[in-house]
């Protein structure tokens, strides 16, 4: 779900106030981080045959 700018700023400021090192203000960022914590094989690109 997309957040409006005021919600992103509120999330960021709350995180800074809480002393967090990392602040994820949206679903896309959380999904990207979660994918990086998993198995890296889906991200390995196979060379394609030039043709």
N, C-alpha and C positions, 0 to 999 in steps of 0.2 A: 504494500500500500504506500502510495506517495504521500509525503508529508508536505504541508505548506511551509514556506520559509520561516514563519514565526515558531513553528514546532521544532524545526531543525536548530534554530538559534537557542531555543529553550533547552533542548536536549544537550547541546554543546556546552552551554553555560552551567547546567546542572552537573555535567561530567567534570568540567574544570573545577567547579566548587568542591566536588567530591574528591578531587585529586587523582582522577583517572588518567592513565597514560594513553589509553585508546578510547575513542568515542565513536560509536557507529550510530548515525542518526537516521538510518533508513533500512528498509528491507534489502535493497540491492547490495549495500555494503556488507551487511551481515551474511547474505548468501555468498558473496564473493569470498569473504574471509573463511566461511565454512568449507567452501570448495577447495581452498588452498590447504586446509588442514587434512584433507583426505588423500586418497591414493593419487599420485601424480601421473599414473599411466594414461588416463584419458587426455592429458594435455600434451603428450608426446606426439609430435608430428612425424609421420612417415614420409620419406622422400617420394615424390611422384616421378613417374617415368616421363622424361622429356619427349615430346613427340610432335 
